[in-house]
């Protein structure tokens, strides 16, 4: 697998982050923010696809304190590595809220 170089950054009206999802966990949780900025998330959803994506969007919206319609998967819908866009929030606030939820 190619090395990932994603980092949190300011978007036009929000922030973006790389997420690596592990399904079939005992609880939804953020376990790590890697050196390249990738956020490791464990989710209770089993398998991939639309169900996993719905759970991820709902979980991130709750963690970040934004409406679910402000969270969008812009790349990686069918895999475990995803690029997420969060509208109407700055990257510093995203980082602060993610760190607060680290397990």
Phi, psi and omega in degrees: 000138179292147179294139182267137180237028181283144174220157173298139178208159177290132173262189180301314179222026183189212183225164177225148176210153175268138181230137172246119186258136171245115181278174175062038177272166179283339177205160175281127182200154170265122186256337185193149165243112185287167181303331179272004179094354179293132180263121178269125184234133173253133183233150180286342181300142181262122177084192184251202176082203188298321181296315179298317180297320178297316179295318179299312181299314180297316180297312180297322178298318178296312181300318185273351179070037178235163176291146181301331181285356176268352181253128184223134174274111184262345176204146175088026182303329184260001180239185178269345176260121187229153172249124187246137174250134177237117183274151173064034174209142182271156185299325179297321179290321176301312181301314181300316181289325177294314180300322179296337182256008178298137180275000000 
